[in-house]
Amino acid sequence: MQTLAGTMWRLIEARRFDEAGRDMQPVGPNPMGFSVFEADRMLAAVVDGKTELPPGMAPRFFVAYSGTYRFDGEQIVTQADSASSASLLVDQVRRIRFASATRMV
């Protein structure tokens, strides 16, 4: 099993789907973000990649959390203990696969 400890990953695409299967593009077409994994803790931060915010637009999307994690080779479960919003202080569950040694999907 591949380990995440000691790695840093850059976000290049983010997708989220509503219950009808429509792509919601929560961070737009050019998101910025990263995840850093140490032996026992991780940190993730994501923001939309917009360079300008037109007048009257909703506040810019930003989310970040950190905590201890476990990884079984297919699923990362982070027990978030700090976050940009209290609603994120729950187990953050992500399914992943390694497309290559340098690409995680």
Rosetta silent file (secondary structure, phi, psi, omega in degrees, C-alpha in Angstrom):
SEQUENCE: MQTLAGTMWRLIEARRFDEAGRDMQPVGPNPMGFSVFEADRMLAAVVDGKTELPPGMAPRFFVAYSGTYRFDGEQIVTQADSASSASLLVDQVRRIRFASATRMV
SCORE:     score description
SCORE:     0.000 S_00000001
   1 L     0.000  136.282  178.347    0.000    0.000    0.000 S_00000001
   2 L   -75.523  142.411 -179.915    1.256    3.461   -0.887 S_00000001
   3 L   -99.669  153.503  175.239    1.727    5.863    2.033 S_00000001
   4 L   -99.416  -18.373 -175.914    0.729    9.525    2.179 S_00000001
   5 L   -55.794  131.080  178.594    3.084   10.457    5.038 S_00000001
   6 L    82.735   12.856 -178.721    5.605   13.096    4.016 S_00000001
   7 E  -113.717  159.746  173.996    3.752   14.127    0.844 S_00000001
   8 E  -134.076  131.935 -176.728    2.120   17.311   -0.407 S_00000001
   9 E  -118.790  136.371  177.766   -0.538   17.296   -3.106 S_00000001
  10 E  -100.237  135.533  178.481   -1.655   20.246   -5.264 S_00000001
  11 L   -76.927  128.757  176.090   -5.295   20.529   -6.316 S_00000001
  12 L  -118.404  -15.501  178.184   -5.773   20.701  -10.067 S_00000001
  13 L  -158.301  143.059  175.244   -9.494   19.918  -10.297 S_00000001
  14 L  -134.928  132.524 -179.431  -12.436   19.748   -7.904 S_00000001
  15 L  -133.129  142.309  176.726  -15.815   18.267   -8.713 S_00000001
  16 L  -144.047  140.209 -177.038  -18.989   17.968   -6.719 S_00000001
  17 E  -120.977  141.845  175.981  -22.343   16.674   -7.890 S_00000001
  18 L   -81.559 -178.289 -175.557  -25.821   17.412   -6.591 S_00000001
  19 L   -63.923  -23.643  178.425  -28.432   14.700   -6.022 S_00000001
  20 L   -87.941   -1.057  178.637  -29.552   14.919   -9.678 S_00000001
  21 L    89.641    6.548  179.082  -25.988   14.343  -10.874 S_00000001
  22 L   -78.461  137.634  178.568  -25.356   17.936  -12.021 S_00000001
  23 E   -73.068  122.289 -175.674  -21.772   19.193  -11.694 S_00000001
  24 L   -93.310  -11.921 -179.121  -21.856   22.064   -9.183 S_00000001
  25 L    39.502   68.263 -175.101  -18.252   23.330   -9.719 S_00000001
  26 L   -64.333  -25.252 -178.964  -17.902   24.618   -6.135 S_00000001
  27 L  -120.186   15.713  177.151  -14.535   26.273   -6.776 S_00000001
  28 L    75.784 -175.182 -174.685  -14.848   27.120  -10.465 S_00000001
  29 L   -77.132  -15.093 -177.327  -12.715   25.965  -13.360 S_00000001
  30 L  -129.935   65.436 -177.350   -9.349   27.016  -11.848 S_00000001
  31 L   -70.142  157.984  173.380   -9.278   26.029   -8.165 S_00000001
  32 E  -121.710  137.233  177.744   -6.292   26.506   -5.895 S_00000001
  33 E   178.632  169.228  179.432   -5.559   24.122   -3.067 S_00000001
  34 E  -157.815  160.950  171.262   -3.267   21.655   -1.422 S_00000001
  35 E  -132.581  136.617  178.005   -3.095   18.814    1.081 S_00000001
  36 E  -121.725  129.621 -178.910   -0.080   18.115    3.278 S_00000001
  37 E  -118.504  124.106  171.166    0.342   14.768    5.010 S_00000001
  38 L  -105.311 -171.847 -176.223    2.707   14.111    7.888 S_00000001
  39 L   -59.772  -40.688 -174.869    2.949   10.814    9.768 S_00000001
  40 L  -124.995  -10.507 -176.735   -0.163   11.417   11.896 S_00000001
  41 E  -131.229  158.589  175.846   -1.745   14.716   10.794 S_00000001
  42 E  -139.984  163.144  177.510   -2.861   16.375    7.607 S_00000001
  43 E  -139.198  135.063  175.497   -3.922   19.826    6.413 S_00000001
  44 E  -132.763  140.324  176.902   -6.102   20.686    3.417 S_00000001
  45 E  -143.360  137.603 -178.806   -7.028   24.122    2.049 S_00000001
  46 E  -141.265  137.655  175.520   -9.048   25.029   -1.054 S_00000001
  47 E  -141.689  154.127  175.083  -10.102   28.372   -2.577 S_00000001
  48 L   -67.040  156.585 -175.471  -11.590   29.328   -5.921 S_00000001
  49 L   -95.647   16.808 -178.645   -8.973   30.511   -8.380 S_00000001
  50 L   -65.231  140.709  177.091  -10.713   33.731   -9.396 S_00000001
  51 L   -92.033  -21.566  178.720   -8.446   36.740   -9.676 S_00000001
  52 L  -133.206  149.789  177.224  -11.300   39.246   -9.384 S_00000001
  53 L  -117.932  106.869 -177.906  -14.580   39.219   -7.501 S_00000001
  54 L   -59.496  149.317  178.371  -17.273   41.166   -9.379 S_00000001
  55 L   -56.559  139.611  178.064  -19.371   43.595   -7.294 S_00000001
  56 L    83.737   -3.776  179.751  -22.413   41.954   -5.717 S_00000001
  57 L   -76.726  156.300  176.191  -21.005   38.435   -5.959 S_00000001
  58 L   -63.167  156.241  178.280  -21.190   36.039   -3.040 S_00000001
  59 L   -55.364  152.099 -179.745  -18.072   35.861   -0.862 S_00000001
  60 L   -60.047  141.540  177.866  -15.207   33.853   -2.279 S_00000001
  61 L   -73.124  130.337  174.930  -15.296   30.092   -1.573 S_00000001
  62 E  -150.178  135.753  176.358  -12.681   28.973    0.960 S_00000001
  63 E  -146.100  140.448  176.570  -12.429   25.825    3.037 S_00000001
  64 E  -151.053  146.161  174.071   -9.659   24.405    5.199 S_00000001
  65 E  -155.437  160.306  175.500   -9.368   21.694    7.813 S_00000001
  66 E  -149.221  162.105  178.688   -6.743   19.634    9.585 S_00000001
  67 E   165.811 -174.649  175.717   -6.584   16.702   11.942 S_00000001
  68 E   -76.594  157.128 -178.269   -5.416   13.171   12.408 S_00000001
  69 E  -144.332  162.945  170.209   -6.097   10.752    9.590 S_00000001
  70 E  -134.750  147.532 -176.018   -6.072    7.118    8.605 S_00000001
  71 E  -137.663  124.790 -177.662   -5.577    5.762    5.104 S_00000001
  72 L  -105.507   11.685 -178.614   -6.327    2.216    3.975 S_00000001
  73 L    99.625  -18.712  178.945   -5.084    2.566    0.414 S_00000001
  74 L  -131.646  -23.471 -175.380   -8.472    3.596   -0.982 S_00000001
  75 E  -136.303  134.422  174.248  -10.060    5.884    1.584 S_00000001
  76 E  -106.397  127.834  173.914   -8.740    8.755    3.698 S_00000001
  77 E  -119.344  112.627  178.189  -10.680    9.532    6.870 S_00000001
  78 E  -100.663  126.190  174.019   -9.577   12.740    8.569 S_00000001
  79 E   -89.343   88.610 -174.324  -10.831   13.370   12.093 S_00000001
  80 E   -64.384  128.029  176.853  -10.939   17.149   11.699 S_00000001
  81 E  -122.899   -0.517  170.067  -10.080   19.051   14.873 S_00000001
  82 E  -148.412  143.404 -174.175   -9.537   22.499   13.332 S_00000001
  83 E  -162.635  161.580  177.783  -11.379   24.032   10.387 S_00000001
  84 L   -72.568  -15.100  178.675  -12.452   27.211    8.615 S_00000001
  85 L  -145.924  139.102  179.973  -16.041   26.428    9.641 S_00000001
  86 H   -59.365  -26.786 -179.897  -17.396   24.543   12.633 S_00000001
  87 H   -66.431  -15.999  179.311  -19.523   22.446   10.245 S_00000001
  88 H   -88.480   -3.767 -178.153  -16.302   20.834    8.978 S_00000001
  89 L   -81.650   57.287  177.292  -15.365   19.464   12.414 S_00000001
  90 L  -136.722  171.472  174.974  -16.579   16.001   11.491 S_00000001
  91 E   -62.007  124.324  176.733  -14.885   13.020    9.875 S_00000001
  92 E   -97.245  113.694 -174.417  -13.881   14.080    6.361 S_00000001
  93 E  -109.279  124.649  179.147  -14.091   10.979    4.163 S_00000001
  94 E  -132.294  133.199  174.055  -12.467   10.923    0.713 S_00000001
  95 E   -95.285  133.778 -179.739  -12.062    8.002   -1.670 S_00000001
  96 L  -136.110  164.097  168.635   -8.882    8.133   -3.737 S_00000001
  97 L  -145.630  150.608  178.346   -6.842    6.101   -6.152 S_00000001
  98 E   -90.589  113.063  176.664   -3.327    6.623   -7.410 S_00000001
  99 E   -76.880  -25.932  174.755   -3.362    7.221  -11.167 S_00000001
 100 E  -162.278 -176.337  179.117    0.442    7.300  -11.064 S_00000001
 101 L   -66.883  -17.859 -177.759    3.220    7.887   -8.555 S_00000001
 102 L  -121.347    9.737 -178.359    2.559   11.631   -8.836 S_00000001
 103 E  -136.608  123.175  178.606   -1.201   11.801   -9.451 S_00000001
 104 E  -114.546  131.762 -178.329   -3.973   11.018   -6.978 S_00000001
 105 L  -114.827    0.000    0.000   -7.617   10.998   -8.156 S_00000001
